[in-house]
Amino acid sequence: MKAMMLHRPSLVEEKPLKSAILDLRKPEESEVLIRVSCCAVCRTDLHIVEGELVTQELPIIPGHQVVGMIEETGKGVDELKTGDRVGVPWMNSTCCRCDYCCGGRENLCDSAQFNGLNFNGGYAEYVTVPAQFVYKLPETIADRQAAPLLCAGIIGYRSLKLCGIKSGEKLGIYGFGASAHITIQVAVHLNCEVYVFTRSEEHRLHAEELGAVWSGGLYDDPGVELDSALIFAPAGNLMVESLNYLRKGGTVVSAGIHMSDIPKFPYRFLYGERAMMSATNATYQDGMELLKLAGEIPIRTEVNLYRLEQANQALLDLKQSRINGAAVLTIG
């Protein structure tokens, strides 16, 4: 099979992903072999490729927002079958035994493994993964539309749940890439007023098209107090910046797996029962809920298409904020 592999992390400008021809890995017990149709490109992929998020499994194939068709199942796979159209998210597997897993918070499992970080991911014609986190996809959502939902959508949805936003309340969104452009559609569906902070004029216009009542720069004053805020840009200082406009009792949630350090700030910024927290991975249930909502709203992901061999260019365009919506590699 064809794949784009990372042998040594480096700046994406140096085109670190190299084309490779590899043998298929047959599915073992509880695994499925998937013929990949497309794979969305995530900022986490960029962090892995550039070495900000360290993987011990080199060389490795990145990618964790995979849509494809099951070609073969291993022993013990009962709920999925050959021919099923499925999606593969960031989560690869967990222990299924710890308190977190047994309590429905498997996203916090200390033994969690991830696609494209610990195991080969979806920048390839085929991928073999445990069936544990594989989703059957609704027929109403096209492959290219579904791919960004599988991480960008799911982590945005979990962040929205964690911030506790309610109908009629004001939500701030900092950064407006793949995850934010999906999350705003859910927030508007929930009857929230959305205020978007982003450095890109094109992204501000996109946010308003999707229902934002206000958009501005990262440090602009929205003129209102926010009930909650979500930070999608990987900049720790924005966690502090958002406190300037967060009302008492409000919550700011970081949606990123990698972020620069949060700078020191006066306690008075946090006082008033304001809360700061992170969204860590996502549960299987989060994905089920998001995919159901995606068909009901319906969520429309805006995609920029690249061929598999253009994976380096897709990551570079993501890094330089040239993508409006999500980048998707078309493979099958």
C-alpha positions in Angstrom: 0.0 0.0 0.0 1.0 3.6 -0.5 1.6 5.7 2.6 3.2 9.0 3.7 5.6 8.3 6.6 7.5 10.3 9.1 11.0 9.1 9.8 12.4 12.1 11.6 10.4 15.1 13.0 11.3 18.4 11.4 9.7 21.6 10.3 7.0 21.0 7.7 8.7 23.4 5.4 11.3 20.7 5.0 8.7 18.2 3.7 9.4 15.5 6.4 6.7 13.1 5.2 8.1 10.7 2.6 6.2 8.4 0.2 6.5 4.7 1.0 5.2 1.4 -0.2 4.3 -1.0 2.7 2.8 -4.4 3.2 -0.8 -4.6 4.5 -1.0 -5.6 8.2 -3.7 -8.3 8.6 -6.2 -7.6 11.4 -5.5 -9.5 14.6 -8.1 -10.3 17.3 -10.5 -7.4 17.9 -9.0 -5.4 15.0 -10.3 -4.3 11.6 -8.6 -3.6 8.3 -9.9 -0.5 6.6 -9.5 0.6 3.0 -9.1 4.4 3.4 -11.2 6.8 1.4 -10.0 10.0 2.9 -8.3 11.3 6.0 -8.6 14.8 7.4 -5.5 16.7 8.5 -5.4 17.9 12.1 -3.2 20.4 13.9 -2.1 17.5 16.2 -0.6 15.9 13.1 1.4 19.1 12.6 2.6 18.9 16.2 3.7 15.3 15.7 5.4 15.9 12.4 7.3 18.9 13.8 8.3 17.1 17.1 6.3 19.3 19.5 4.3 16.2 20.4 6.8 13.3 20.8 6.2 9.9 19.3 8.5 7.0 20.3 7.2 5.0 17.3 9.3 6.1 14.3 8.9 5.7 11.4 5.2 6.3 11.7 2.2 7.1 9.5 0.3 10.1 10.8 -3.4 10.7 10.6 -6.4 10.0 12.8 -9.6 11.3 11.1 -10.1 8.4 8.8 -13.1 7.4 6.7 -13.1 4.2 4.8 -14.6 0.7 4.3 -13.9 -2.4 6.3 -12.0 -4.9 4.2 -11.5 -7.6 6.8 -12.2 -8.2 10.5 -10.3 -10.1 13.1 -11.6 -12.6 15.6 -13.9 -11.2 18.3 -15.3 -8.4 16.2 -19.0 -8.7 16.2 -20.6 -5.3 15.7 -18.6 -4.4 12.6 -18.5 -6.4 9.4 -16.8 -6.3 6.0 -18.3 -3.6 3.8 -19.3 -1.3 6.7 -18.5 2.4 6.1 -16.6 3.6 9.2 -14.7 6.4 10.8 -11.5 6.2 12.9 -10.8 8.9 15.5 -7.7 9.9 17.6 -8.3 7.3 20.2 -6.9 3.9 19.3 -7.4 1.8 22.4 -7.6 1.9 26.2 -7.2 -0.7 29.0 -11.0 -1.1 29.5 -10.3 -2.0 33.2 -9.2 1.1 35.1 -11.6 3.4 37.1 -11.7 5.9 34.2 -12.6 3.3 31.6 -15.2 1.7 33.9 -16.7 5.1 34.8 -17.3 6.2 31.2 -14.2 8.5 31.1 -11.9 6.3 29.0 -10.5 9.5 27.5 -8.4 9.8 30.7 -7.1 6.2 30.8 -3.4 6.1 31.6 -2.9 3.3 29.1 -4.6 5.1 26.2 -3.0 4.7 22.8 -3.5 7.0 19.8 -3.7 6.6 16.0 -0.9 8.4 14.2 1.1 8.7 17.4 1.5 5.3 18.9 0.2 3.3 15.9 0.2 3.9 12.1 -2.6 6.2 11.1 -4.6 7.2 8.0 -2.2 8.9 5.7 -2.2 5.7 3.7 -4.4 3.5 1.5 -5.1 1.1 4.3 -5.1 1.2 8.1 -5.5 -1.6 10.7 -6.9 -0.6 14.1 -8.7 -2.0 17.1 -12.5 -2.0 16.7 -12.9 -0.4 20.1 -13.3 3.2 18.9 -14.3 2.7 15.3 -17.7 4.3 14.4 -20.2 3.3 11.9 -21.0 6.4 9.9 -24.4 7.8 9.0 -25.2 7.4 5.3 -26.3 11.0 5.2 -22.8 12.3 5.7 -20.4 12.1 2.7 -16.9 10.8 3.3 -15.1 14.1 2.9 -17.6 15.8 5.2 -17.4 13.1 7.8 -13.6 13.0 8.1 -13.1 16.3 10.0 -15.9 15.4 12.4 -13.8 12.5 13.8 -11.3 14.6 15.8 -11.9 18.3 15.1 -15.6 17.8 15.5 -15.5 15.4 18.5 -13.0 17.4 20.6 -14.9 20.6 19.9 -18.1 19.0 20.9 -16.5 17.7 24.2 -15.1 21.2 24.9 -18.6 22.6 24.4 -20.0 20.1 26.9 -17.3 20.8 29.4 -17.8 24.6 29.4 -21.4 24.1 30.4 -22.8 26.6 27.9 -26.6 26.9 27.9 -29.2 28.1 25.4 -29.2 31.9 25.1 -25.8 32.3 26.7 -22.7 34.0 25.1 -19.8 31.8 24.0 -16.3 33.0 23.0 -14.3 31.0 20.5 -10.5 31.8 20.2 -9.0 30.6 16.9 -11.2 29.5 14.0 -9.9 26.5 12.2 -11.3 23.0 11.5 -12.6 22.4 15.0 -14.0 25.8 15.6 -15.9 25.9 12.3 -17.7 22.7 13.3 -18.2 23.7 17.0 -19.9 27.0 16.1 -22.5 25.1 14.1 -23.4 23.1 17.2 -23.4 26.2 19.4 -25.7 28.1 17.1 -28.0 25.0 16.9 -28.1 25.2 20.7 -29.2 28.8 20.5 -26.0 30.3 21.8 -24.6 33.7 20.8 -21.1 33.1 19.5 -18.2 35.7 19.5 -15.2 34.7 17.5 -11.6 35.9 18.1 -9.1 35.2 15.3 -6.2 36.9 13.5 -7.5 36.0 10.0 -9.9 38.3 8.3 -11.0 35.4 6.0 -11.7 33.3 9.1 -13.7 36.2 10.7 -15.9 36.4 7.6 -16.3 32.6 7.6 -17.4 32.7 11.3 -20.0 35.3 10.6 -21.3 33.3 7.6 -21.8 30.4 10.1 -23.7 32.5 12.6 -21.3 34.4 14.8 -22.9 37.6 16.1 -19.4 39.2 16.4 -15.9 38.5 15.2 -12.7 40.3 15.8 -8.9 40.0 16.5 -7.5 37.8 19.2 -7.2 40.8 21.6 -10.2 42.8 20.6 -13.0 43.7 23.0 -16.3 42.0 22.1 -18.2 44.6 24.1 -20.0 41.9 26.2 -19.3 39.5 29.1 -19.0 35.9 28.0 -20.5 33.0 29.8 -17.9 30.5 28.5 -14.9 30.5 26.2 -13.2 27.8 24.1 -9.5 28.1 23.1 -8.7 26.4 19.9 -5.5 28.3 19.1 -2.4 26.6 20.7 -1.5 29.7 22.6 -1.5 29.6 26.4 -1.7 33.3 26.8 -5.2 33.2 25.3 -6.4 31.3 28.3 -5.5 34.4 30.3 -6.8 36.8 27.7 -10.2 35.2 27.7 -10.6 35.9 31.5 -10.8 39.6 30.7 -14.3 39.0 29.2 -15.4 36.0 31.2 -18.2 36.7 33.6 -18.3 35.4 37.2 -18.9 31.7 37.3 -17.8 31.2 33.7 -15.5 28.5 32.3 -12.7 28.7 29.8 -11.7 25.4 28.1 -8.6 24.6 26.2 -9.4 22.2 23.3 -5.8 21.5 22.3 -3.6 18.5 23.0 -0.6 20.8 22.7 -0.4 24.4 23.8 2.3 26.9 24.8 2.7 27.6 28.5 0.0 29.6 30.3 1.8 32.8 31.6 1.7 34.0 35.1 -1.3 36.3 35.8 -3.0 38.1 38.8 -5.3 36.0 40.9 -8.0 38.7 40.6 -8.4 37.6 36.9 -9.6 34.2 38.1 -11.5 35.3 41.2 -15.3 35.2 41.1 -15.5 31.4 40.6 -14.2 31.5 37.1 -12.7 28.2 36.0 -9.9 27.1 33.6 -9.8 23.6 32.3 -8.7 21.3 29.5 -10.5 18.9 27.2 -8.5 15.7 27.1 -9.1 13.5 24.1 -12.8 12.4 23.9 -15.0 9.5 24.9 -16.6 7.1 22.5 -20.0 8.5 23.6 -18.9 12.0 22.6 -18.4 10.8 19.1 -21.7 9.0 19.0 -23.5 12.1 20.1 -21.7 14.4 17.7 -22.3 12.2 14.7 -26.0 12.0 15.5 -26.1 15.8 15.8 -24.2 16.2 12.6 -27.0 14.6 10.7 -29.7 16.5 12.5 -28.4 20.0 12.3 -27.0 19.2 9.6 -23.3 20.1 10.1 -21.5 21.2 6.9 -17.8 20.9 7.0 -15.9 23.1 4.6 -13.1 21.1 3.1 -9.9 21.8 1.1 -8.9 18.7 -0.8 -5.4 17.3 -1.3 -4.0 14.1 -2.8 -2.2 11.7 -0.4 1.2 12.7 -1.8 0.4 16.4 -1.0 0.3 15.7 2.7 3.3 18.0 3.4 1.6 20.8 1.5 -1.6 20.3 3.4 0.3 20.6 6.8 2.1 23.7 5.6 -1.1 25.4 4.5 -2.6 24.5 7.9 0.5 25.9 9.7 0.3 29.2 7.7 -3.5 29.5 8.3 -4.3 29.2 4.6 -7.1 26.7 5.1 -10.7 27.9 5.6 -12.4 25.0 7.3 -10.5 21.6 7.2 -7.9 20.0 5.0 -8.7 16.5 3.8 -6.5 14.0 2.0 -8.4 12.1 -0.7 -7.0 8.6 -0.9 -9.4 5.9 -2.1 
